Every structure is written in C-alpha cells, then in structure tokens.
Amino acid sequence: MFASLVGDLASAKLLVAAGANVNDADAWGVSATAMAAHSKYEDLVEFLLDKGANASADEAGFAAIHPAIMPAAKLTYSMAMAQRAIAALVLVVSVALMLPALWQADRPRRGKPVFVGAVAVLFVGQAMLAFAGSSLALTIAALVVFFTAFNLLEAVLPSLVSKFAPPEIKGTAVGVYSSVQFLGTFVGAAGGGLLSQWHGAAAVFGFCLVLTALWLGVSASMAAPPVYNERTYSMGET
C-alpha cells in the first residue's frame, strides 16, 4: 500500500514478486490500484493491472477506474452545459426576431409576403448549416436564422388553417393539420436517418434544400389569402 501511495514502482515489483496481494486495500477499503490511479502513477497502475489487480474493486465506494474516467466525464459535462447554453441563446434570439414578423403576418395583405419570406429564410438557414462545417460561430448564426423562420412558420401555419377553413369543418381541418404535422415529423426523421446512413450528411442537407426550394416556388406562385374579416357581436347586457 505504501508503494502505491508514493508511486514506488520498483518496491511494488519486489513486493509482488515476494507474494504480496495486488488487490490489497487499506483500512478504508481503498485498493492499491485505486490509490495509484488517483495519484496518476500510470506505470504503477499498468503494472498492477498486468499482475491481475481488479480495477473494479470498490469496497471504499470508488474503484481504480473512477479517477481514470473523471477527466473525460468532466469534459463531457462541460460540453453538455455549453450545448444547453447555446440552445437557450438560439431559442431566445430566434423568438425575439420572429415576433415582429408574426405581428406583421396578422395585418391585412401582409400574410403572404411574411409566409414566403419565412420559407426563404428557412432555405438560407439550411444552406448556412450545410456549409458551417466546424465553425461554431457560423453554426450558431445558422441555427438562429433557421429557427427564426421555423418558429414563425410553426405559429403562422395553424393560424391560417384556423382562420380560413370553412366553419363547418374548422375543427376537422385543424385536426388533420396536426396529424399531418406529426406524420411529417416521423417521415422526415426516418428518411433523414436513412439518407445520413447511406449517403452522409451532405445528402440530407441537399434533399432538404431541394424540398424547401420547391416549397418556396409553390408558395410564391399561390394566390394571397383573402382579407380576414373580424366581426364583433354584442351579447347585450348580462
């Protein structure tokens, strides 16, 4: 145990050759291998393992493998926290950028320009993501652009269905839209996964860009929705 505490490889070899137990532990259950690993005596840890030491022995509540994986675990945790911070930043900024356009979408004769513009911005965001590569700054900018358009369309599309569907089938229209939306999520995820597996990420971005370009062309050629009339009815005194 003392050889493991001070990292004395030569003494450890002599002790093992004389019959010392490589799985020896101190009074608190800390194994010799765990002690050497915690102190970063790599040569000693390698020697003990070669001689049959159990890296999973954890009578003290931690094993020799724990000190070895802690740096990687800390790095993984730090990366996860950074990803969460980036996701929160993208969400806040994209929603803030989306709100003025959403307000314009409800004004007379502004619905189609806002809608077509959102599809165009969606195309630009996907193109930026496709060419972002390993650039963190470009990836964040691309995500902001993409989710600004995505969040706007997510709000505008069901609103259009609810406004202009005939009153007698309005509930059905909203239900069908919702079902198709979830079906599209499934089909898109499955198709994107297969494309990525067979042809790589470039194929996924290329396919999405082609679909978005077609959507943009169809949207631009469609007639603008009629002006939505709002009426207020008095219920009298209650």
Order of alpha helices (4+ residues) and beta strands (2+ residues): alpha-alpha-alpha-alpha-alpha-alpha-alpha-alpha-alpha
